[in-house]
Amino acid sequence: MKMKFLFSLLICTLIVKNVDAQSKVYNQFLEAVEDNNIGGYQGQLGVKLLQQMYKIQGTNVVELYEMGGDKWYGFVGDTSKFNVAKLPFFKKDGIKKLVKKHSLPIAVGIYQKEARVGMTKEELELAIGSPQSIKKVDENDLYAYPDDLTVTLKNEIVTLVTKPQK
């Protein structure tokens, strides 16, 4: 009887220590996420972000999505320790092909139908279509789109994206 009690106590102690260790790891993970200032990033964007936390190849990773939407805002994680292609976002149809052909930020812009600095003229039109009008100003081309979106290109590369504040 005494032996069963000691064995049970040992098992309970191991479980509690394991839970405590998991809790410490989780708290360190949350601190790391906080150090990357997701709250500040959220404030700059003017949207609420949903944080989806994963462990990929033994590394803690957080993906950021718009709350109540599908828009992907990026991730927090040490890319030297895991393959970015393992993120759930990159398993979606269409994004894999785009990432193979374009850089990551450009592929995400095309996938999400957004203009991004660094896009070529062709990538811009693939992402958001043809402009309503084009105006030449010095060495720049100003592409005008609906909803007062203006995209500036120099030598057929996007250098500035201007959207009115909501």
Protein Blocks (a to p, Z undefined) as FASTA:
>chain_A
ZZmmmmmmmmmmmmmmmmmmmmmmmmmmmmmmmmnommlmmmmnopacddddddeehiac
dddddehiabdgbdcddfklbcfklpmklmpghjlmmmmmmcfklmmmmmnopacehiaf
klmmmmnopafbdcdehjbccdddehhiacddeehiafbdcdddZZ
